[in-house]
Amino acid sequence: MQKSSIAQAIEGNTKLVFKPNVEFYDNTQINKKRWALIYRGEKEATKSELEKIAAYFSIPIQKFFK
């Protein structure tokens, strides 16, 4: 199974899987259900959500795009 672009940006080419915690949800203001849909690539993140995710992980937002 191919990782979504967000999962790829966060995890790279490793077999590690990001497990969000309460801090992540609080900082990004994305709920668990929405995050799961975005993470699996079933829904696209909004610009605001991408900005919050990028800020949380301290990675450039451009890493979310192939």
Secondary structure, DSSP 4 states (H G I P E B T S, - for coil): -PPPHHHHHHHTTSS------HHHHHHHT--HHHHHHHHTTSSPPPHHHHHHHHHHHT--GGGG--
